[in-house]
Structures are given as structure tokens and as C-alpha cells.
């Protein structure tokens, strides 16, 4: 396996002695049709799982193959002519690494199949610390560049977005980690109408035990195992630890959440791989058989029929011709608003086959309507069937239909072809080489664009901040497209700055729009002159010249936020500037700055005079001026990473903290104002990290950051911890990462076994901890805060779909024309350490306001879908421009309200 070394272009090379094969049944012989059918058959295709199901809801069976080792998985879409098109990369933005078993099923009863794939990430904290290692960023990028896609060490639950895209929700759903997993099966264990999940686990020898690998790398040990040309394999294998682990049962709780069901009775530690379900005692619930290695198999009786009152329907399907079991039939049931969808494919999981009689849990439904679509395309329907019985159906008695293909619904948002001609190019910089213990890149969180009439022609123009090495661009509107306005060498001189934001405002009071260019990111050193922000002044025609001021003051900072308002009531526009991070010191507390304008575009830092609480407030990501109390002046909202939502009241030009939302310390990325209920006051939309990651936080169990120069070498560290059930803080970092950053710890924890239970108090001394800055996060959901007056707010979480990725962009508008303000939202972050895996589950959101403080995500219904890292939105008349990191701008024609 290692001899292939992730080489390029191995996938198309056919291996007649191995590789995957599609064998067509020609009656009395099976014919290899792999090549003409479009099936990869290479030596690198270590397919452990083959799962059949309709992935794109066109009525034809598709194929998903989960590949072990370094080869990516395959998703073959049926072309309906005996051939297939492999389309995984276009539909799944990331996948499991060493994929094992897989299953396909509809987990939320919406009639569309999800795909679950197992991997080897331990769920147990102590095993994670002793048997796991992750790829470095460089290795991960090497794999991607060689065509192996974005692979990560964890189970994946690919949620079907119903538009030929999938989103991995495994971390949100709670099924991302189940140890060395093999077969996975979706089936309704308790007949409540929702499919649950069983995962068979175990490897007889812990091949990845880090202490074992460290031990056998010792020269003395190597010599004892290798003698001349011979290797003592028995000795090599015998010393590998052997630890049976429990299988996992996850109960489907609805709303895409699965709960580890510890009381299921299925958690005997074992070395399991294959499993199969079936109603062995014909009592209407599904029993389970599990295959084990070097131990007897398990046969589990399901006691659902004696413990609850849920109902079921069992079917005996008789197919026509040689497909006597009607494999491939589709069963749809409904009872009132409830719906169930089931595809009859007995072979699934890991090398296993199920009871060929579909047994469908129906919860409390006493009668159901049934539709069977047979493999031939015939249809059988029956209404008002009583539940809790077994029924026989024959394909021969089905009714013929005209076509098997299901027509896709039309789109409402129309994507426009390359309207703007604008794209963003990110420079190649690896934050983790400088900040090893940071999990998220700070250098890829742009661009945040500005939109306004720069040349006084009545048409809105655009300024797009540039990443380091790529100059900021000033673009004039020409019809629907944009044309560069030459700026001499102004922007070329600044091209090596990382411009993260541009704020348009009239700085010098001459009636045109000037710009504040904010420099940030993490590429520069803390001594670089390019960290100073710049005000560039407009001559009224869209041509700019730079002010000589170094902003926000004489300190060099990495800026994360800018906003403007006349906060002192003297008729000119002042500024708020927020510090994102101390360069090279992730975790240090940054400051907010209030800059007073003298009316001519010269700014003075008056922070300590009018709002000293902004000093060292935190790692600021956004700040907004808004009149939250309706008194006619602008208050200030500041949010950030490991920060609360800080609201400062404007009291005659000075700011005092009016509200600090208790329990709302988060990893906030953006804040925007909106009047949700049309009651005349301003509410808040706040984008957060979301719930679809390995990071989990609550008031009872916060995520913390311990920041200090622990080893006194002049380079401080930020150690992120999780608070576990015992109330103690444990580092997320694995031993080798922590000791690489702080080598002295290698002596204290000489092996992985001793490190696996180490708390932050075990790792560092009381004296070291007394010198740390500790911040925390307790809320990771994106939310709205409804203004109840007097700086009090009611918190509401945004819909589940929004919680599946970090949110970075918000644009407020009355999208459907009903008089209530709605908003677009977008995010994703790809610059994430491989051990956490990138955040790519969002395709943009259209949040429609019902007028009562609740929002529904209508993106799927409106046909709105955007791939990539969304960083900003701009509405230009009836067009919506979507700005993405390191990608082109996508534009949509917003449908008229009557068309929605």
C-alpha cells in the first residue's frame, strides 16, 4: 500500500487482478462490464463498503463505495443506460479518510437518502489520546493536490440537500466518533418511525497505539525483532495491545440529532465487524446478529414489542422474473403529516445481508397509506391499511406507469453567468506553522467588501480588499459588470498588507465616500509597518490618495472590525476599530479603539477617555454602531472569539457597558442589526461558530483558552481545553503537538499513557496557571437577540441548517416582500487543522421572517445554493452578489416577491 505513496493519476489505471468490478448478470454468466460502465478498477481502490441507493432521487439506483487507506470514496450516479458517472468530488466537499463500512437511508423522513460512512476516530477521550494521530496540514494539502480530495479522520454523515450536494453533519448529529468501526446500519430499532444507527466496532490489535509505535521505533527493540533478513512477526504482533471496545447504538431523536443509547443492551466490549438485522421471532421488531473476531457472535433479541406501543408494518415482496425478492423496490407510506421512505436493499453495512422482508416502524400511526414502486416501474397503492400486520404484495399485480424518472423542481433564484468579473485570490500562508496550537486560520477570513457610489454617477461601485500580495481593487459599476478604476501606485504600495475590511464613509466632510482600509490577518510580523490601517481620501471621481496617519494609533494591530458613526454629535463621522488578535500571540486580549474625527479626516484615539472598558476586551471579530435604546444616538455592540456580546450605551458621547449577555460567551464572527417584529427597535443577528464541529460548549462545560508564555521562551501559547463530566479542564491538543510546542513537557509526560488523563492543572504548575489569561466560550449557536427595551434581550437560536457551519456574512432585506425584514446568511471555513476537519456544510441560507421572531431557512425551496467560503453579500437592485474567499463572485437574480 505504501509503495503507491499517494501518486497522481493512479485511479484510471485498471488492475485486472484486483480493483473494483461491476459484473453484469447475463442469465447464466456474469460479465465484467466495469470499464464500459465507467467503474474505477485500480489497484488503489480498497473498497470495504458497497452500498446501493438512489442518491439523486431520479428513480434509479446509484452506487457508493467507501475506500480504505488513502484512496477517496466513489459516488457513482446511474446514467440509466447501464453506465455510471462518478461525481463524489462535486457533491461531497469532504469525506472520511480510511473509510470502512457505509449505509444509505433516509434519516429524517423527507424522502431523500443520506449516506453514512464509518472511520476510526475514538469517542472515548482516553483512547483518543493514546491511539490517534492526525495528518499535518502539509500532508493533507499534498493529498488534496494529488487528487485524493479532502479526507478527515472521523465518521461522516452526508446529509442530502436535495440539489445534488451533501453536507457532512456527523459532528452536529453526534455520530462522528465510534472507534475502529466497520459495519453501520440504519434501522428503526424501537419502531418509533425514525431510523436509528448501529455501528459494529473493534480491531483485535490496536495497530495505532502511540506508545507501541514509539516502542518499536527504538533501535534496541528493532534489533530484537529483525535479525539479518528475517523478521520475528509473532513478537512484533504479540506486543501490540488488544482492547475490546463496545459497539455503538445511536437513537434518532429527530432534528438530525442522534443520542448514544447506553441502555440499549448492545454495548458488550468486543471485536465486531459485520452485523445484520431481521425479525428473527416474527414479533414485529428487528433483532440483531453481530459477527465478532476470535469470540462468539452476538444474537440480540429486540424487546420493543413488549416495552412500548409503537406500531409497524411488515411486507413480503414478490418480484417478477429472477428478481424474486423485488430488490430495488421503493416503499413510501404516509399517515396525516407523517411520511416514511424506505428503499428495499437487503445487502448493506459491512459484508452483510438483512431480512428481505421490509419491517417499517410507524410510531403511533394506526392506519397508513402505502405506495410501492417496483423495480420495473410498476406501482402498487393501498390506502387505510391497518398497522401491526404482515402483508404480501406482488410486482405482477402492480400498475404500469409512463416513466420511472422523477422530475426535479425548478429554481427560483436564477444564477447569473459571471456578471461582475470579480474574484478573490488568497495568498498561501499556513497559520499553523506559527501558531501550532491554534485550530483555525485567521488569514483566510476575508474578503469583506464595501459598496457605494465612489464617482458620484449615481451607481454603486465596489472596493474589494486584497489578501497579502494581491492589491485591493476599486471597481466602477458599468451596467451589470465592474471595471477597475486606476489608482496609480497607491494600492500597489499596500499590496503586501492583508486587507481584511474596507469601511466607506465621508472622512473629510467633502461630500464623497472615502475609505478606511483595515490591515489584519496573521501573515505579518508584529513589527511590520503594513499592519497600520490607512484612510484613503476620494477626490470625488473615484480616485484616491492615502492619508499619512497611522491608524488606529501608533500601535501596530491586526484589525478585525471597523464601523463609523458620529458618536460625539459634532457633525463628522468617527470610527470604531476592533483588534482581532495580537500578531503571533493567538489568545492574547486585543482592544477596541474609538477614533474621534476632527472633521478634516484626522483621527485621535480617545478610547481611554470615553470607554476604557474597550482596553484588552478580547479577540474582536466585529463591532457595530446602532441606536438600541431609541434615544437618538448610536450605541456600540462588540463581539469576538472567546468573548461575550458586549453592548455599550452612548451617554453624551461617552460609552458605558449597558449589557453583557450572561451565558453568551461565544466564538462570534459577525453581528448585524434588524427590526424583526416591526416594533421600531433594533434587534441583533449574531453569527457564531455553530454546532457542527468537535468543539462543544455549554455553561456547565465551557471551552476555555489558557494563554501564557508557559515555558518562558518569549513565545506565548494558547491552550484550548474542554471541560468534561468531572468538571475538570482537559486539553484538546494531543501529546505530540503539545510537546512540540513546549518540549519541556516531553519529560513530564514521557509516554501517551500518562498524558491521556492529564488535566490542565496536571500539565502546568500552580504558579504557571496563576499567570495565565483564561477566556471561555459557553454558546456556539448562531442566534438572534430580540430587543425588549432597556438593553434587555431575548435569545433565540437560528434554524438547525444555520448551525451546521460557522457564519461570517449577513445581508438584511425584505426578500419575499411581506413587509418583514429577512436576511441572507453564509459562512464555512476551510483553513482548519486536519484533526478537526474543515467546516464546509453550508451552501448559504435564506432566512424568512414570520413576523413573530421566528425564521425559516428557505434556501432549498428557493433554489439558492452557493459552494465555498462565503464572506460577504451585496444587494444591487434585483441582484445579489456573493463574495467568497479564494473564489469568484457568484451573482443571482432575486425573484420578485410574487414568484416566491
Buried (B, 14 or more C-beta within 10 A) or exposed (E): EEEEEBEEEBBEEEBEEEBBBBEEEEEEEEEBBBEEBBBBBBBBBBBBBBBBBBBBBBBBBBBBBBBBBBBBBBBBBBEEEEBBEBBBBEBBBBBBBBBBBBBBBBBBBEBBBBBBBBBBBBBBBBBBBBBBBBBBBEEBBEBBEBBBBBBBBBBBBBBBBBBBBBBBBBBBBBBBBBBBBBBBBBBBBBBBBBBBBBBBBBBBBBBBBBBBBBEBEEEEBEEEBEEEEEEEEEEBEEBBEBBBBBBBBBBBBEEBBBBBBEEBEBBBEBBBBBBBBBBBEEBBBBBBBBBBEEBEEBEBEBEBBEEEEBBBBBBBBBBBEEBEBBBBBBBBBBBEEBBBBBBBBBBBBBBBEBBBBBBBBBBEBEEBBBBBBBBBBBBBEEEEBEBBEBEEBBBEEBEEEEEBEEEEEEBBBEBBEEBBEBBBEBBEBBBBEBBBBBBBBBBBBBBBBBBBBBBEEEBBBBBBBBBBBBBBBBBBBEEEBBEEBEBEEBBEBBBBBBBBBBBBBBBBBEEBBBBBBBBBBBBBEEEBEBBBBBBBBBEEEBBBEBBEBBBBBEBBBBBBBBBBBBBBEEEBBBBBBBBBBBBBBBBBBBBBBBBBBEEEBBBBBBBEEBBEBBEEBBBBBBBBBBBBBEEEBBBBBBBBBBBBBBBBBBEEBBBEBBBBBEEBBBBBBBBBBBBBBEEEBBBBBBBBBBBBBBBBBEEEBBBBBBBBBBBEEEBBBBBBBBBEEEEBBBBBBBBBBBBBBBEEBBEBBBBBBBBBEBBBEBBBEEEBBEEBBBBBBBBBBBBBBBBEEEBEBEBBBBBBBBBBBBBBBBBBBBBBBBEBBBBBBBBBBBBBBBBBBBBBBBBBBBBBBEEEEBBBBBBBBBBBBBBBBBBBBBBBEEBBBBBBBBBBBBBBBBBEEEEB
